[in-house]
């Protein structure tokens, strides 16, 4: 119930953010009519349309996005006609003839004066407005959509989306009622005059033109949504119990404990649903009974997973003969990680020799009700989950848990000395000071912090012209790019990505348009070659080559600080997915 309240209030806060501006003219066009027969059906249609589209987008595939885009353009065309009818009464009369006739039949068939035809018309207009409405994906909406995408369709996720939409529509209802009160207080000549209709018509047409040309995203990029996000974050913290999916923050190692408390957290779920297995035939919970099992959820482009990997490998080698089975579950974040051959190649390159279940359809992930990369689950010899670790860190405590579960299974004596592996490159340990910059996605679906006016253009070629100066955590594109849901695709040589960041290490998830295609690139930091601050995937002069889809370490600086990063792709075909830091 509390998370439903959080979703509802998060929707209310949407009114305070710039993302509500494009739909206000459509809502206010009904302000001069009775709320019960016009305003309420309009808002109901908006809420239902948004909840339905968002639910499908959360659990569906690309066809959902394509269908929604088609409906969006149809809605824009309908509202363009609506705006023109407000400006030209003769057009309104011509357009309304068939609907007047239909309305007459509806009125004749229904009790006198019930106005049901008006309610249906307002409901249809609300559905159209909902198709145009894309609220800002703040923490609450991001939590709902991510959970739905990862755990599949459910009544709970649908209720949360509906609660969020209802909250936003409740706030709009207040605006609509206030607009009506202002209209009632105005002189009759103004309320009923043609001037008000024309003003409404101009506002509707301006909104339609702005949305169609993408000008609304440019305006919203220049307006700050920070206060709204801050309110949503505060709300989540107050209500508690809700946590975002994704890579968790690295907690500190716990003090050495001889016998950590290990309550039973449940039985280990079945391992059905893997699309393939690496380094082993398919394993089952029955075949693992009698063994202590460490289940590691990971994905090969995740920096947090890669930095945990040296410890997982060390434990697999150290305790194999004592009865420990390390089981990796590779669950993808990006589409290229769903391909079995890519996971096989990455496992070999990363030195993963323990069994790996390739969970490209998220079936094992859902069975464990997992939400994190990385996530470690510790299973005793009786098949019971006794401990978990989400995110990096906690290595000493994790190894103590392994030792205790092995002792419970009768494996004694065991050395109490702890493993201390030293990773290199992307597997090297993070600095003691946590990076101030956070993971930044370049694909349209999750992009934040894009600086240039005009915003990102989705799904088609566009010439970008950078931005200067960039402020903290802002980024920009320069050159000809096509921004898709997961990545930005460079269509010509010389395309650049710039980012202002504050961290010691900088990594990028990169790939190429065609498998096997090599793309040369060059890195600059504050306009100069990185020299001693270069990462393992470039040289001192900043030169490197994309050779496959993976995480590339580009900078490993001597010290942290705010810097301007720039990467130029010398060849066409580069795919840039995300920045991660350390």
ZAMARGU-4260 file (C-alpha; in steps of 0.2 Angstrom, whole numbers, plus 5000, padded with zeros to 4 digits):
<rodrens>
0) 5000/5000/5000 | 5014/5012/5004 | 5022/5010/4987 | 5005/5013/4979 | 5005/5029/4989
5) 5022/5033/4983 | 5018/5030/4965 | 5002/5041/4967 | 5012/5056/4975 | 5026/5054/4962
10) 5013/5057/4949 | 5006/5072/4958 | 5024/5079/4958 | 5024/5078/4939 | 5014/5094/4938
15) 5030/5103/4946 | 5041/5097/4932 | 5043/5104/4914 | 5038/5088/4906 | 5019/5092/4909
20) 5020/5108/4899 | 5016/5100/4881 | 4999/5093/4886 | 4993/5108/4896 | 4984/5116/4881
25) 4975/5100/4877 | 4969/5099/4895 | 4964/5118/4897 | 4954/5117/4880 | 4940/5109/4891
30) 4941/5122/4905 | 4926/5131/4899 | 4915/5116/4900 | 4907/5106/4915 | 4920/5096/4924
35) 4909/5081/4927 | 4905/5079/4908 | 4921/5085/4900 | 4936/5087/4912 | 4934/5071/4922
40) 4932/5059/4906 | 4947/5068/4898 | 4958/5065/4913 | 4952/5047/4915 | 4956/5044/4896
45) 4973/5051/4899 | 4977/5040/4914 | 4971/5024/4906 | 4980/5028/4890 | 4997/5031/4899
50) 4995/5016/4910 | 4991/5005/4896 | 5005/5011/4885 | 5018/5011/4899 | 5013/4993/4904
55) 5016/4987/4886 | 5032/4996/4884 | 5038/4989/4901 | 5035/4971/4896 | 5035/4971/4877
60) 5047/4973/4863 | 5051/4984/4849 | 5034/4982/4841 | 5026/4991/4856 | 5037/5006/4853
65) 5033/5006/4834 | 5014/5005/4838 | 5015/5019/4850 | 5024/5030/4838 | 5011/5027/4825
70) 4997/5031/4837 | 5006/5046/4843 | 5007/5054/4825 | 4988/5050/4823 | 4985/5059/4839
75) 4995/5074/4833 | 4985/5074/4817 | 4969/5074/4826 | 4974/5088/4838 | 4980/5098/4823
80) 4962/5097/4816 | 4955/5101/4833 | 4966/5117/4834 | 4961/5123/4817 | 4943/5120/4821
85) 4945/5132/4836 | 4952/5145/4824 | 4940/5143/4810 | 4921/5140/4814 | 4917/5135/4797
90) 4929/5121/4797 | 4922/5116/4814 | 4905/5115/4807 | 4910/5104/4793 | 4920/5092/4804
95) 4906/5091/4816 | 4892/5086/4804 | 4894/5067/4806 | 4897/5068/4824 | 4882/5079/4827
100) 4871/5067/4818 | 4879/5053/4828 | 4877/5063/4844 | 4859/5066/4840 | 4856/5047/4839
105) 4865/5044/4855 | 4854/5058/4864 | 4838/5051/4857 | 4843/5033/4863 | 4848/5039/4881
110) 4839/5048/4895 | 4836/5066/4891 | 4850/5077/4896 | 4862/5064/4902 | 4876/5071/4890
115) 4884/5053/4888 | 4890/5058/4870 | 4900/5073/4877 | 4908/5061/4890 | 4913/5049/4877
120) 4920/5063/4866 | 4930/5069/4881 | 4936/5052/4885 | 4942/5049/4867 | 4951/5066/4868
125) 4959/5061/4884 | 4966/5045/4877 | 4973/5055/4863 | 4982/5067/4875 | 4988/5052/4885
130) 4997/5045/4869 | 5006/5062/4868 | 5010/5063/4886 | 5027/5056/4891 | 5030/5060/4910
135) 5048/5063/4916 | 5055/5046/4921 | 5060/5051/4939 | 5065/5038/4952 | 5047/5032/4956
140) 5042/5029/4937 | 5059/5022/4933 | 5057/5010/4948 | 5040/5004/4942 | 5045/5002/4923
145) 5062/4993/4927 | 5053/4981/4939 | 5040/4977/4926 | 5053/4975/4913 | 5064/4963/4923
150) 5050/4953/4932 | 5037/4952/4918 | 5019/4958/4918 | 5010/4958/4934 | 4994/4965/4942
155) 5006/4974/4954 | 5016/4983/4941 | 5000/4988/4932 | 4992/4995/4948 | 5008/5005/4951
160) 5008/5013/4934 | 4989/5017/4935 | 4993/5025/4952 | 5006/5036/4945 | 4995/5041/4930
165) 4981/5044/4942 | 4992/5055/4953 | 4997/5066/4938 | 4979/5067/4932 | 4973/5072/4950
170) 4986/5087/4949 | 4979/5091/4931 | 4961/5091/4938 | 4966/5105/4950 | 4973/5115/4935
175) 4957/5112/4925 | 4946/5117/4940 | 4956/5133/4943 | 4955/5137/4924 | 4936/5135/4925
180) 4935/5146/4940 | 4945/5159/4931 | 4933/5158/4916 | 4918/5159/4927 | 4925/5175/4935
185) 4929/5183/4919 | 4916/5194/4910 | 4903/5185/4899 | 4909/5193/4883 | 4926/5186/4886
190) 4921/5169/4891 | 4909/5166/4877 | 4918/5176/4864 | 4928/5171/4849 | 4944/5178/4856
195) 4946/5164/4869 | 4943/5151/4856 | 4956/5158/4845 | 4969/5159/4859 | 4965/5141/4863
200) 4967/5136/4845 | 4984/5144/4843 | 4990/5136/4859 | 4984/5119/4853 | 4992/5121/4836
205) 5008/5128/4844 | 5009/5112/4855 | 5006/5101/4841 | 5019/5109/4830 | 5032/5109/4845
210) 5029/5090/4849 | 5030/5085/4830 | 5046/5095/4827 | 5054/5089/4844 | 5055/5107/4850
215) 5047/5101/4867 | 5062/5090/4871 | 5073/5105/4867 | 5064/5116/4879 | 5063/5103/4893
220) 5082/5100/4891 | 5085/5118/4896 | 5072/5118/4910 | 5078/5109/4926 | 5068/5095/4933
225) 5079/5093/4948 | 5066/5099/4961 | 5054/5086/4955 | 5067/5072/4955 | 5073/5078/4972
230) 5055/5077/4979 | 5052/5059/4972 | 5069/5053/4979 | 5064/5061/4996 | 5047/5052/4995
235) 5055/5035/4992 | 5067/5038/5006 | 5052/5042/5018 | 5041/5028/5013 | 5056/5015/5013
240) 5057/4998/5006 | 5059/5003/4987 | 5076/5000/4979 | 5081/5004/4961 | 5086/4989/4950
245) 5104/4989/4943 | 5121/4989/4949 | 5122/4992/4968 | 5134/5003/4977 | 5149/4994/4984
250) 5147/4992/5003 | 5162/4991/5014 | 5169/4974/5020 | 5162/4969/5036 | 5173/4965/5051
255) 5180/4947/5052 | 5167/4936/5060 | 5170/4918/5065 | 5151/4912/5064 | 5140/4925/5055
260) 5122/4923/5058 | 5114/4914/5043 | 5095/4912/5044 | 5086/4903/5030 | 5080/4915/5017
265) 5071/4902/5006 | 5074/4887/4995 | 5085/4889/4980 | 5074/4891/4964 | 5075/4879/4949
270) 5087/4883/4936 | 5075/4880/4921 | 5075/4893/4907 | 5093/4895/4903 | 5095/4897/4884
275) 5112/4888/4885 | 5126/4883/4897 | 5145/4887/4897 | 5159/4876/4904 | 5146/4863/4910
280) 5131/4853/4905 | 5114/4860/4911 | 5114/4859/4930 | 5098/4856/4941 | 5095/4860/4960
285) 5093/4841/4962 | 5111/4838/4955 | 5118/4851/4966 | 5110/4844/4982 | 5124/4840/4995
290) 5135/4854/4988 | 5137/4872/4994 | 5133/4883/4980 | 5137/4901/4976 | 5126/4909/4963
295) 5133/4924/4955 | 5121/4935/4944 | 5132/4945/4932 | 5133/4953/4915 | 5149/4956/4905
300) 5147/4974/4902 | 5144/4979/4920 | 5159/4987/4929 | 5153/4981/4946 | 5152/4963/4940
305) 5169/4964/4932 | 5177/4971/4948 | 5169/4957/4959 | 5174/4943/4947 | 5192/4941/4953
310) 5185/4936/4970 | 5172/4924/4963 | 5186/4916/4952 | 5197/4914/4968 | 5184/4906/4978
315) 5179/4894/4965 | 5197/4888/4963 | 5201/4888/4982 | 5186/4879/4988 | 5182/4868/4973
320) 5189/4852/4982 | 5180/4856/4998 | 5163/4855/4989 | 5159/4872/4983 | 5151/4875/4966
325) 5151/4892/4959 | 5137/4895/4947 | 5137/4911/4936 | 5120/4917/4929 | 5123/4928/4915
330) 5108/4940/4913 | 5110/4953/4900 | 5108/4972/4902 | 5110/4976/4883 | 5103/4967/4868
335) 5121/4962/4862 | 5123/4952/4879 | 5108/4941/4874 | 5118/4932/4861 | 5125/4916/4866
340) 5141/4917/4856 | 5145/4934/4864 | 5143/4927/4881 | 5154/4912/4877 | 5168/4924/4870
345) 5167/4936/4885 | 5168/4921/4897 | 5184/4915/4889 | 5192/4932/4888 | 5188/4935/4907
350) 5195/4919/4912 | 5178/4912/4918 | 5180/4893/4920 | 5165/4889/4932 | 5148/4884/4925
355) 5138/4899/4918 | 5119/4898/4914 | 5115/4910/4900 | 5099/4918/4906 | 5095/4929/4891
360) 5076/4928/4894 | 5077/4933/4913 | 5069/4917/4919 | 5081/4912/4932 | 5083/4931/4937
365) 5064/4931/4940 | 5064/4914/4949 | 5076/4922/4962 | 5067/4938/4962 | 5083/4947/4959
370) 5086/4965/4956 | 5104/4968/4955 | 5121/4966/4945 | 5131/4959/4953 | 5121/4948/4966
375) 5128/4934/4976 | 5117/4920/4984 | 5124/4908/4996 | 5116/4891/4996 | 5119/4877/5009
380) 5121/4858/5006 | 5102/4856/5009 | 5097/4868/4995 | 5093/4883/5006 | 5098/4901/5003
385) 5107/4907/5019 | 5115/4923/5014 | 5115/4936/5000 | 5127/4950/4994 | 5121/4964/4983
390) 5134/4975/4974 | 5152/4976/4976 | 5161/4974/4992 | 5158/4963/5007 | 5171/4951/5001
395) 5178/4946/5018 | 5160/4942/5025 | 5156/4933/5009 | 5171/4921/5011 | 5167/4918/5029
400) 5150/4913/5024 | 5157/4901/5012 | 5168/4893/5025 | 5154/4891/5038 | 5142/4883/5025
405) 5156/4871/5020 | 5159/4867/5039 | 5141/4864/5041 | 5142/4851/5027 | 5156/4842/5036
410) 5171/4849/5026 | 5184/4852/5040 | 5197/4858/5044 | 5197/4873/5032 | 5210/4887/5031
415) 5204/4903/5038 | 5215/4913/5027 | 5205/4924/5015 | 5208/4926/4997 | 5216/4943/4991
420) 5216/4943/4972 | 5222/4957/4962 | 5212/4961/4946 | 5219/4971/4932 | 5211/4982/4919
425) 5192/4983/4920 | 5193/4970/4935 | 5205/4981/4945 | 5198/4987/4962 | 5189/5004/4963
430) 5197/5018/4972 | 5194/5021/4991 | 5185/5037/4986 | 5168/5034/4978 | 5166/5042/4961
435) 5155/5058/4961 | 5149/5054/4943 | 5136/5041/4940 | 5132/5029/4926 | 5127/5038/4910
440) 5117/5030/4896 | 5118/5037/4878 | 5103/5027/4871 | 5086/5037/4870 | 5077/5026/4882
445) 5088/5030/4897 | 5098/5046/4892 | 5100/5059/4905 | 5111/5075/4905 | 5111/5078/4887
450) 5116/5097/4885 | 5113/5104/4868 | 5097/5114/4864 | 5085/5103/4853 | 5088/5087/4863
455) 5091/5070/4856 | 5082/5065/4840 | 5076/5047/4841 | 5078/5034/4828 | 5084/5044/4813
460) 5100/5052/4807 | 5104/5069/4813 | 5118/5082/4813 | 5123/5087/4831 | 5134/5102/4835
465) 5141/5099/4852 | 5138/5111/4867 | 5150/5122/4876 | 5153/5124/4890 | 5147/5108/4898
470) 5143/5107/4917 | 5145/5093/4929 | 5138/5076/4922 | 5132/5084/4905 | 5137/5076/4889
475) 5135/5081/4870 | 5137/5073/4853 | 5145/5081/4838 | 5144/5075/4820 | 5131/5064/4812
480) 5123/5051/4824 | 5108/5040/4825 | 5102/5039/4843 | 5092/5022/4846 | 5085/5016/4861
485) 5100/5008/4868 | 5115/5017/4860 | 5121/5031/4849 | 5127/5025/4832 | 5140/5035/4823
490) 5136/5037/4804 | 5152/5046/4799 | 5170/5047/4803 | 5174/5061/4815 | 5159/5059/4826
495) 5163/5064/4844 | 5156/5062/4862 | 5160/5074/4875 | 5157/5072/4894 | 5161/5083/4910
500) 5164/5070/4924 | 5172/5069/4941 | 5180/5052/4945 | 5197/5043/4944 | 5192/5029/4931
505) 5181/5031/4916 | 5174/5017/4905 | 5163/5016/4890 | 5152/5001/4884 | 5156/5001/4865
510) 5153/4991/4850 | 5151/4992/4831 | 5137/4992/4819 | 5143/4975/4812 | 5150/4961/4822
515) 5169/4960/4818 | 5170/4978/4812 | 5185/4988/4819 | 5182/5006/4823 | 5197/5017/4827
520) 5195/5031/4840 | 5205/5044/4849 | 5203/5050/4867 | 5207/5067/4874 | 5206/5074/4892
525) 5204/5093/4894 | 5209/5094/4876 | 5226/5084/4878 | 5232/5066/4876 | 5229/5056/4892
530) 5248/5051/4894 | 5250/5042/4911 | 5231/5043/4914 | 5227/5031/4900 | 5217/5016/4903
535) 5221/4998/4897 | 5211/4999/4881 | 5221/5015/4874 | 5239/5020/4873 | 5247/5036/4880
540) 5242/5046/4865 | 5223/5041/4868 | 5222/5029/4853 | 5212/5014/4853 | 5201/5002/4843
545) 5184/4995/4845 | 5185/4976/4842 | 5169/4970/4849 | 5154/4974/4861 | 5161/4976/4878
550) 5166/4988/4892 | 5182/4998/4888 | 5193/5005/4901 | 5198/5022/4894 | 5205/5032/4908
555) 5213/5027/4925 | 5220/5043/4932 | 5233/5046/4945 | 5220/5056/4955 | 5201/5061/4954
560) 5195/5078/4948 | 5183/5086/4937 | 5188/5084/4919 | 5182/5086/4901 | 5182/5069/4892
565) 5181/5068/4873 | 5182/5053/4862 | 5182/5055/4843 | 5178/5040/4832 | 5189/5040/4816
570) 5178/5028/4807 | 5159/5026/4805 | 5150/5012/4813 | 5154/5015/4832 | 5140/5011/4844
575) 5141/5020/4861 | 5130/5013/4875 | 5135/5020/4892 | 5149/5028/4903 | 5153/5020/4919
580) 5165/5027/4933 | 5177/5021/4947
</rodrens>
